[in-house]
Amino acid sequence: MRPIRLLSVLLCAAAFCCGTAAGTEPDRIRIACYNVESLFDTVPDPSAGDAEFTPHSPRRWNTERYRMKINHISRVIDDLDADLLALAEVENEAVVRDLMYAMRSDYNYIHRNSGDPRGMDVVLLYRGSRFFPTRVRQVFGRGLTRSLLTVDGELLGESVTLILCHLPSQMNAARYRAEAFRSLRRTVDSLLTGSPQRKLVVLGDFNAEPDARESRKILHVRPETALRNAPADPSALYTPFVGLRRQGYGTLVYRDRRQLFDYILVSGAFASGNGLRYGGRCGIFVRDYLIHRSGPWKGYPIRTFQAGRYTGGYSDHLPVFLDFENKKPESPEVR
């Protein structure tokens, strides 16, 4: 195993970044996502493929190990300090409640059974003081191994739609994965067609790079730099994570290669104007406690199990975030 260079915290200035002008009072809104890697409880569930996460399985997934995992993930969530956070690979609502109890942060949550054969769901955590959900829907489609979770709501009083996704892994056939991307694209089109000014955020684990063919050709993902010299394309989804990918950064490491599978996409309506807009900060969230500092796995995220051995870590993925600001209209000058 060849040790790789340590990942570091990356905050990047993005194309939408604007200075705070006189008469404005922007509020920071942080939206983030985190694949927590197999956050299962210890209770056998015949309807889910959780046999390896039980006390009598080879992994010996007992209460002590489960509680350590819950405490580890809650620590990351507290440090990340997001206003809205999409989680992937959570087994069920009971696990969500255990996580909520362990956190210092005050969150509400939205959870639905995704239909995943292994019982891995996506969950939205949100601060009730900033976000008020008005509609929750599940979307099942061709190629999707688990449902999309679509949430409409008021974020600081402004209408926003979120699509939480965890798309099929690269172990699935390319044609099958392309169908999943098309199902996601159809969901995006159903929201943006006729409403090009809708503020839409798509986030989660895409199991593909933001500049991969599926992302570019099917989802119409564009780097946010594309907005510098042209108006927003109403059908496109923009992200600064294309830039991070091209600089060699990633959210996980596979066979000594960094990969960026977790990211956040936004519609062009976030580009400018008053109200919620992209504030110019994005990042891969890293702390020393999340990364192996030495040894054969140096530079890798510390997982709960590494090469079949229990290591008591966090996840094989790192969280990502995108900061928005709430730009208020300038007050008229009083003379």
C-alpha positions as a Markdown table, in Angstrom:
| # | Residue | x | y | z |
|---|---|---|---|---|
| 1 | Met | 0.0 | 0.0 | 0.0 |
| 2 | Arg | 1.6 | 3.3 | -1.1 |
| 3 | Pro | 0.8 | 6.2 | 1.4 |
| 4 | Ile | -0.7 | 9.2 | -0.4 |
| 5 | Arg | -0.4 | 12.9 | 0.4 |
| 6 | Leu | -2.7 | 14.0 | 3.2 |
| 7 | Leu | -5.9 | 15.6 | 2.2 |
| 8 | Ser | -6.3 | 19.1 | 3.6 |
| 9 | Val | -9.1 | 21.5 | 4.2 |
| 10 | Leu | -9.9 | 23.4 | 1.0 |
| 11 | Leu | -11.9 | 26.6 | 0.9 |
| 12 | Cys | -12.0 | 27.9 | -2.6 |
| 13 | Ala | -13.1 | 31.3 | -3.9 |
| 14 | Ala | -15.8 | 30.7 | -6.5 |
| 15 | Ala | -17.2 | 32.6 | -9.4 |
| 16 | Phe | -20.3 | 33.7 | -7.6 |
| 17 | Cys | -18.4 | 35.3 | -4.7 |
| 18 | Cys | -19.3 | 38.9 | -4.1 |
| 19 | Gly | -18.1 | 41.2 | -1.4 |
| 20 | Thr | -20.5 | 42.5 | 1.2 |
| 21 | Ala | -21.6 | 46.0 | 0.1 |
| 22 | Ala | -22.7 | 48.8 | 2.3 |
| 23 | Gly | -26.3 | 48.4 | 3.3 |
| 24 | Thr | -26.4 | 44.6 | 3.0 |
| 25 | Glu | -26.4 | 42.1 | 5.9 |
| 26 | Pro | -25.8 | 38.6 | 4.4 |
| 27 | Asp | -26.4 | 35.6 | 6.6 |
| 28 | Arg | -24.3 | 32.5 | 6.0 |
| 29 | Ile | -26.2 | 29.3 | 5.2 |
| 30 | Arg | -24.2 | 26.1 | 5.0 |
| 31 | Ile | -25.5 | 23.1 | 3.1 |
| 32 | Ala | -23.5 | 19.9 | 3.3 |
| 33 | Cys | -23.6 | 16.2 | 2.6 |
| 34 | Tyr | -21.9 | 13.2 | 4.2 |
| 35 | Asn | -21.8 | 9.5 | 3.4 |
| 36 | Val | -21.5 | 8.0 | 6.9 |
| 37 | Glu | -20.7 | 4.5 | 5.6 |
| 38 | Ser | -22.9 | 1.7 | 6.8 |
| 39 | Leu | -24.4 | 3.3 | 9.9 |
| 40 | Phe | -26.3 | 0.2 | 11.1 |
| 41 | Asp | -27.8 | -0.6 | 14.4 |
| 42 | Thr | -27.2 | -4.0 | 16.0 |
| 43 | Val | -30.8 | -5.4 | 15.6 |
| 44 | Pro | -31.2 | -8.0 | 12.9 |
| 45 | Asp | -33.7 | -7.0 | 10.2 |
| 46 | Pro | -35.0 | -9.9 | 8.0 |
| 47 | Ser | -36.2 | -7.3 | 5.4 |
| 48 | Ala | -32.7 | -5.7 | 5.0 |
| 49 | Gly | -29.3 | -7.0 | 4.1 |
| 50 | Asp | -27.8 | -6.2 | 7.5 |
| 51 | Ala | -26.6 | -9.7 | 8.4 |
| 52 | Glu | -22.9 | -8.5 | 8.6 |
| 53 | Phe | -23.9 | -5.8 | 11.2 |
| 54 | Thr | -25.1 | -7.9 | 14.0 |
| 55 | Pro | -23.5 | -9.0 | 17.3 |
| 56 | His | -22.9 | -12.6 | 16.1 |
| 57 | Ser | -21.6 | -11.8 | 12.6 |
| 58 | Pro | -17.9 | -11.9 | 11.7 |
| 59 | Arg | -17.8 | -8.2 | 12.2 |
| 60 | Arg | -19.1 | -8.6 | 15.8 |
| 61 | Trp | -21.2 | -5.5 | 15.4 |
| 62 | Asn | -22.1 | -5.1 | 19.1 |
| 63 | Thr | -23.5 | -2.2 | 21.2 |
| 64 | Glu | -20.1 | -0.9 | 22.1 |
| 65 | Arg | -19.0 | -0.6 | 18.4 |
| 66 | Tyr | -22.4 | 0.9 | 17.4 |
| 67 | Arg | -22.2 | 3.5 | 20.1 |
| 68 | Met | -18.7 | 4.5 | 19.2 |
| 69 | Lys | -19.8 | 4.9 | 15.5 |
| 70 | Ile | -22.7 | 7.1 | 16.6 |
| 71 | Asn | -20.5 | 9.2 | 18.8 |
| 72 | His | -17.9 | 9.6 | 16.0 |
| 73 | Ile | -20.5 | 10.6 | 13.4 |
| 74 | Ser | -22.2 | 13.0 | 15.8 |
| 75 | Arg | -18.8 | 14.7 | 16.4 |
| 76 | Val | -18.3 | 15.3 | 12.7 |
| 77 | Ile | -21.8 | 16.7 | 12.4 |
| 78 | Asp | -21.3 | 19.1 | 15.3 |
| 79 | Asp | -17.9 | 20.3 | 13.9 |
| 80 | Leu | -19.3 | 20.7 | 10.4 |
| 81 | Asp | -21.9 | 23.1 | 11.7 |
| 82 | Ala | -24.3 | 22.9 | 8.6 |
| 83 | Asp | -27.8 | 24.3 | 8.5 |
| 84 | Leu | -28.9 | 21.5 | 6.2 |
| 85 | Leu | -27.1 | 18.2 | 6.0 |
| 86 | Ala | -27.8 | 15.2 | 3.8 |
| 87 | Leu | -26.6 | 11.9 | 5.2 |
| 88 | Ala | -26.2 | 8.7 | 3.2 |
| 89 | Glu | -26.1 | 5.1 | 4.3 |
| 90 | Val | -28.2 | 5.3 | 7.5 |
| 91 | Glu | -30.1 | 2.1 | 8.2 |
| 92 | Asn | -33.4 | 3.4 | 9.7 |
| 93 | Glu | -35.2 | 6.0 | 11.7 |
| 94 | Ala | -34.1 | 4.4 | 15.0 |
| 95 | Val | -30.5 | 5.1 | 14.1 |
| 96 | Val | -31.3 | 8.7 | 13.2 |
| 97 | Arg | -32.9 | 9.2 | 16.6 |
| 98 | Asp | -29.8 | 7.7 | 18.3 |
| 99 | Leu | -27.6 | 10.1 | 16.3 |
| 100 | Met | -29.8 | 13.1 | 17.2 |
| 101 | Tyr | -29.5 | 12.2 | 20.9 |
| 102 | Ala | -25.7 | 12.0 | 20.7 |
| 103 | Met | -25.2 | 15.4 | 19.0 |
| 104 | Arg | -24.8 | 18.7 | 20.7 |
| 105 | Ser | -26.4 | 20.5 | 17.7 |
| 106 | Asp | -30.2 | 21.0 | 17.6 |
| 107 | Tyr | -31.5 | 19.5 | 14.4 |
| 108 | Asn | -34.8 | 18.2 | 13.1 |
| 109 | Tyr | -34.8 | 15.4 | 10.5 |
| 110 | Ile | -36.6 | 13.9 | 7.5 |
| 111 | His | -36.3 | 10.2 | 6.9 |
| 112 | Arg | -38.0 | 7.8 | 4.5 |
| 113 | Asn | -37.5 | 4.1 | 3.8 |
| 114 | Ser | -35.6 | 4.2 | 0.5 |
| 115 | Gly | -36.3 | 0.7 | -0.6 |
| 116 | Asp | -32.6 | -0.1 | -0.8 |
| 117 | Pro | -32.0 | -3.9 | -0.5 |
| 118 | Arg | -29.4 | -3.3 | 2.2 |
| 119 | Gly | -31.6 | -0.9 | 4.1 |
| 120 | Met | -29.4 | 2.1 | 3.5 |
| 121 | Asp | -31.4 | 5.4 | 3.4 |
| 122 | Val | -30.7 | 9.1 | 2.9 |
| 123 | Val | -31.7 | 11.5 | 5.7 |
| 124 | Leu | -32.0 | 15.3 | 5.8 |
| 125 | Leu | -31.0 | 17.0 | 9.0 |
| 126 | Tyr | -32.0 | 20.7 | 9.3 |
| 127 | Arg | -32.1 | 23.5 | 11.7 |
| 128 | Gly | -35.7 | 24.4 | 12.4 |
| 129 | Ser | -34.8 | 28.0 | 13.0 |
| 130 | Arg | -33.7 | 28.4 | 9.4 |
| 131 | Phe | -35.5 | 25.9 | 7.3 |
| 132 | Phe | -39.2 | 24.9 | 7.3 |
| 133 | Pro | -40.1 | 21.9 | 5.1 |
| 134 | Thr | -43.4 | 22.2 | 3.2 |
| 135 | Arg | -43.4 | 19.1 | 1.1 |
| 136 | Val | -41.5 | 15.8 | 1.1 |
| 137 | Arg | -41.6 | 13.2 | -1.8 |
| 138 | Gln | -39.8 | 10.1 | -2.7 |
| 139 | Val | -38.9 | 9.4 | -6.3 |
| 140 | Phe | -38.4 | 5.8 | -7.5 |
| 141 | Gly | -37.1 | 5.4 | -11.0 |
| 142 | Arg | -35.3 | 3.1 | -13.4 |
| 143 | Gly | -31.7 | 2.3 | -12.4 |
| 144 | Leu | -32.2 | 3.7 | -8.8 |
| 145 | Thr | -31.3 | 1.1 | -6.1 |
| 146 | Arg | -32.8 | 3.5 | -3.6 |
| 147 | Ser | -35.2 | 6.4 | -3.9 |
| 148 | Leu | -34.4 | 10.0 | -4.3 |
| 149 | Leu | -35.7 | 12.3 | -1.5 |
| 150 | Thr | -37.1 | 15.6 | -2.7 |
| 151 | Val | -37.8 | 18.3 | -0.1 |
| 152 | Asp | -39.5 | 21.6 | -0.7 |
| 153 | Gly | -39.2 | 24.3 | 2.0 |
| 154 | Glu | -38.6 | 27.8 | 3.1 |
| 155 | Leu | -35.0 | 28.6 | 3.8 |
| 156 | Leu | -34.8 | 31.9 | 5.6 |
| 157 | Gly | -38.3 | 32.6 | 4.2 |
| 158 | Glu | -37.3 | 31.8 | 0.6 |
| 159 | Ser | -38.6 | 28.8 | -1.4 |
| 160 | Val | -35.9 | 26.2 | -2.0 |
| 161 | Thr | -36.1 | 22.6 | -3.3 |
| 162 | Leu | -33.6 | 19.9 | -2.3 |
| 163 | Ile | -33.0 | 16.6 | -4.0 |
| 164 | Leu | -31.0 | 14.1 | -1.9 |
| 165 | Cys | -29.4 | 11.2 | -3.8 |
| 166 | His | -27.2 | 8.2 | -3.3 |
| 167 | Leu | -26.7 | 6.8 | -6.8 |
| 168 | Pro | -25.7 | 3.2 | -7.6 |
| 169 | Ser | -22.0 | 2.3 | -7.1 |
| 170 | Gln | -19.6 | 1.6 | -9.9 |
| 171 | Met | -19.9 | -2.1 | -9.2 |
| 172 | Asn | -23.1 | -1.9 | -11.2 |
| 173 | Ala | -23.2 | -2.0 | -15.0 |
| 174 | Ala | -22.6 | 1.3 | -16.8 |
| 175 | Arg | -25.9 | 1.0 | -18.6 |
| 176 | Tyr | -27.7 | 0.5 | -15.3 |
| 177 | Arg | -26.0 | 3.5 | -13.7 |
| 178 | Ala | -26.8 | 5.7 | -16.7 |
| 179 | Glu | -30.5 | 4.9 | -16.1 |
| 180 | Ala | -30.1 | 6.1 | -12.6 |
| 181 | Phe | -28.6 | 9.4 | -13.8 |
| 182 | Arg | -31.5 | 9.7 | -16.3 |
| 183 | Ser | -34.0 | 9.2 | -13.5 |
| 184 | Leu | -32.4 | 12.0 | -11.5 |
| 185 | Arg | -32.3 | 14.2 | -14.6 |
| 186 | Arg | -36.0 | 13.6 | -15.2 |
| 187 | Thr | -36.7 | 14.7 | -11.6 |
| 188 | Val | -34.7 | 17.8 | -12.1 |
| 189 | Asp | -36.5 | 18.6 | -15.4 |
| 190 | Ser | -39.9 | 18.1 | -13.7 |
| 191 | Leu | -38.9 | 20.9 | -11.2 |
| 192 | Leu | -37.1 | 23.3 | -13.5 |
| 193 | Thr | -39.3 | 23.1 | -16.7 |
| 194 | Gly | -41.7 | 26.0 | -16.4 |
| 195 | Ser | -39.9 | 27.2 | -13.3 |
| 196 | Pro | -36.4 | 28.2 | -14.5 |
| 197 | Gln | -36.0 | 30.5 | -11.5 |
| 198 | Arg | -36.5 | 27.8 | -9.0 |
| 199 | Lys | -33.7 | 27.6 | -6.5 |
| 200 | Leu | -32.8 | 23.9 | -6.6 |
| 201 | Val | -30.0 | 22.1 | -4.8 |
| 202 | Val | -29.0 | 18.5 | -5.7 |
| 203 | Leu | -26.6 | 16.8 | -3.2 |
| 204 | Gly | -25.3 | 13.5 | -2.1 |
| 205 | Asp | -23.1 | 10.6 | -3.1 |
| 206 | Phe | -23.2 | 10.4 | -6.9 |
| 207 | Asn | -20.7 | 7.6 | -7.2 |
| 208 | Ala | -19.2 | 9.4 | -10.1 |
| 209 | Glu | -16.9 | 12.4 | -10.5 |
| 210 | Pro | -18.6 | 15.8 | -11.2 |
| 211 | Asp | -16.9 | 15.9 | -14.6 |
| 212 | Ala | -17.6 | 12.3 | -15.5 |
| 213 | Arg | -19.5 | 11.6 | -18.7 |
| 214 | Glu | -22.8 | 10.8 | -16.8 |
| 215 | Ser | -22.6 | 14.0 | -14.9 |
| 216 | Arg | -21.8 | 16.2 | -18.0 |
| 217 | Lys | -23.9 | 14.5 | -20.6 |
| 218 | Ile | -26.9 | 13.3 | -18.6 |
| 219 | Leu | -27.2 | 15.7 | -15.6 |
| 220 | His | -25.8 | 18.7 | -17.6 |
| 221 | Val | -23.4 | 19.5 | -14.8 |
| 222 | Arg | -21.2 | 22.6 | -15.5 |
| 223 | Pro | -18.4 | 24.2 | -13.5 |
| 224 | Glu | -19.5 | 27.4 | -11.8 |
| 225 | Thr | -16.9 | 29.3 | -13.8 |
| 226 | Ala | -19.2 | 28.8 | -16.8 |
| 227 | Leu | -21.3 | 31.6 | -15.4 |
| 228 | Arg | -18.6 | 34.2 | -15.6 |
| 229 | Asn | -19.0 | 35.0 | -19.3 |
| 230 | Ala | -22.5 | 33.8 | -20.0 |
| 231 | Pro | -26.0 | 33.8 | -18.5 |
| 232 | Ala | -27.1 | 30.8 | -16.6 |
| 233 | Asp | -28.4 | 27.9 | -18.7 |
| 234 | Pro | -31.8 | 27.2 | -17.2 |
| 235 | Ser | -31.3 | 23.4 | -17.8 |
| 236 | Ala | -27.8 | 23.2 | -16.3 |
| 237 | Leu | -26.7 | 22.4 | -12.8 |
| 238 | Tyr | -23.6 | 24.2 | -11.6 |
| 239 | Thr | -20.9 | 23.3 | -9.1 |
| 240 | Pro | -17.5 | 24.5 | -7.9 |
| 241 | Phe | -16.6 | 20.8 | -7.1 |
| 242 | Val | -15.5 | 20.4 | -10.8 |
| 243 | Gly | -12.6 | 22.7 | -10.0 |
| 244 | Leu | -11.7 | 20.8 | -6.9 |
| 245 | Arg | -11.7 | 17.5 | -8.8 |
| 246 | Arg | -9.4 | 18.9 | -11.5 |
| 247 | Gln | -7.0 | 20.0 | -8.7 |
| 248 | Gly | -6.8 | 16.5 | -7.6 |
| 249 | Tyr | -8.9 | 16.7 | -4.4 |
| 250 | Gly | -11.3 | 13.9 | -3.4 |
| 251 | Thr | -13.7 | 12.8 | -0.7 |
| 252 | Leu | -12.5 | 9.2 | -0.6 |
| 253 | Val | -9.5 | 7.1 | -1.7 |
| 254 | Tyr | -9.7 | 3.9 | -3.6 |
| 255 | Arg | -6.5 | 1.9 | -4.5 |
| 256 | Asp | -4.4 | 5.0 | -3.8 |
| 257 | Arg | -6.5 | 7.2 | -6.0 |
| 258 | Arg | -8.5 | 10.1 | -4.7 |
| 259 | Gln | -12.1 | 10.3 | -6.0 |
| 260 | Leu | -14.6 | 13.0 | -5.6 |
| 261 | Phe | -18.0 | 11.3 | -5.5 |
| 262 | Asp | -19.8 | 13.6 | -3.0 |
| 263 | Tyr | -20.7 | 17.1 | -4.1 |
| 264 | Ile | -23.5 | 19.7 | -4.3 |
| 265 | Leu | -25.1 | 21.0 | -7.5 |
| 266 | Val | -27.2 | 24.2 | -7.7 |
| 267 | Ser | -29.5 | 25.7 | -10.4 |
| 268 | Gly | -28.5 | 29.0 | -12.0 |
| 269 | Ala | -31.0 | 30.9 | -10.0 |
| 270 | Phe | -28.5 | 31.0 | -7.1 |
| 271 | Ala | -26.0 | 32.9 | -9.3 |
| 272 | Ser | -26.9 | 36.5 | -8.4 |
| 273 | Gly | -29.5 | 38.9 | -7.2 |
| 274 | Asn | -31.0 | 39.5 | -3.8 |
| 275 | Gly | -32.1 | 36.7 | -1.5 |
| 276 | Leu | -30.3 | 33.3 | -1.3 |
| 277 | Arg | -27.3 | 33.0 | -3.5 |
| 278 | Tyr | -24.1 | 31.1 | -3.7 |
| 279 | Gly | -21.6 | 32.8 | -1.4 |
| 280 | Gly | -18.4 | 31.7 | -2.9 |
| 281 | Arg | -17.1 | 29.1 | -0.4 |
| 282 | Cys | -17.0 | 25.4 | -0.8 |
| 283 | Gly | -14.9 | 22.8 | 0.8 |
| 284 | Ile | -14.1 | 19.2 | 1.6 |
| 285 | Phe | -14.3 | 19.1 | 5.4 |
| 286 | Val | -11.2 | 17.5 | 6.9 |
| 287 | Arg | -10.0 | 17.3 | 10.5 |
| 288 | Asp | -6.9 | 15.4 | 11.7 |
| 289 | Tyr | -9.1 | 12.9 | 13.5 |
| 290 | Leu | -10.7 | 11.8 | 10.2 |
| 291 | Ile | -7.5 | 10.9 | 8.4 |
| 292 | His | -4.7 | 8.2 | 9.0 |
| 293 | Arg | -1.6 | 10.2 | 9.8 |
| 294 | Ser | 0.9 | 7.4 | 9.4 |
| 295 | Gly | 1.3 | 3.8 | 8.4 |
| 296 | Pro | 0.2 | 2.0 | 5.2 |
| 297 | Trp | -3.1 | 3.8 | 5.1 |
| 298 | Lys | -1.6 | 7.3 | 5.5 |
| 299 | Gly | -3.8 | 9.9 | 3.8 |
| 300 | Tyr | -6.9 | 7.6 | 3.8 |
| 301 | Pro | -10.1 | 8.4 | 5.7 |
| 302 | Ile | -10.3 | 6.4 | 8.9 |
| 303 | Arg | -13.0 | 3.8 | 8.4 |
| 304 | Thr | -14.9 | 1.7 | 10.9 |
| 305 | Phe | -13.4 | -1.4 | 9.2 |
| 306 | Gln | -10.2 | -1.3 | 7.1 |
| 307 | Ala | -9.4 | -4.4 | 5.0 |
| 308 | Gly | -11.7 | -6.4 | 7.2 |
| 309 | Arg | -10.2 | -5.3 | 10.5 |
| 310 | Tyr | -12.1 | -3.2 | 13.0 |
| 311 | Thr | -10.4 | 0.2 | 13.3 |
| 312 | Gly | -13.2 | 2.1 | 15.1 |
| 313 | Gly | -13.1 | 5.0 | 12.7 |
| 314 | Tyr | -15.6 | 7.3 | 11.0 |
| 315 | Ser | -16.3 | 6.7 | 7.3 |
| 316 | Asp | -14.6 | 6.0 | 4.0 |
| 317 | His | -16.0 | 9.4 | 2.8 |
| 318 | Leu | -15.3 | 13.0 | 3.9 |
| 319 | Pro | -18.1 | 15.5 | 4.1 |
| 320 | Val | -18.5 | 18.4 | 1.7 |
| 321 | Phe | -20.1 | 21.8 | 2.1 |
| 322 | Leu | -21.3 | 24.8 | 0.1 |
| 323 | Asp | -21.9 | 28.2 | 1.8 |
| 324 | Phe | -24.7 | 30.5 | 0.7 |
| 325 | Glu | -25.5 | 34.0 | 1.7 |
| 326 | Asn | -28.8 | 35.8 | 2.1 |
| 327 | Lys | -28.3 | 39.1 | 0.4 |
| 328 | Lys | -30.8 | 41.7 | 1.5 |
| 329 | Pro | -31.7 | 44.7 | -0.7 |
| 330 | Glu | -29.8 | 47.8 | -0.1 |
| 331 | Ser | -31.7 | 50.4 | 2.0 |
| 332 | Pro | -32.3 | 53.7 | 0.2 |
| 333 | Glu | -29.9 | 56.4 | 1.3 |
| 334 | Val | -31.5 | 58.9 | 3.6 |
| 335 | Arg | -30.4 | 62.5 | 3.3 |
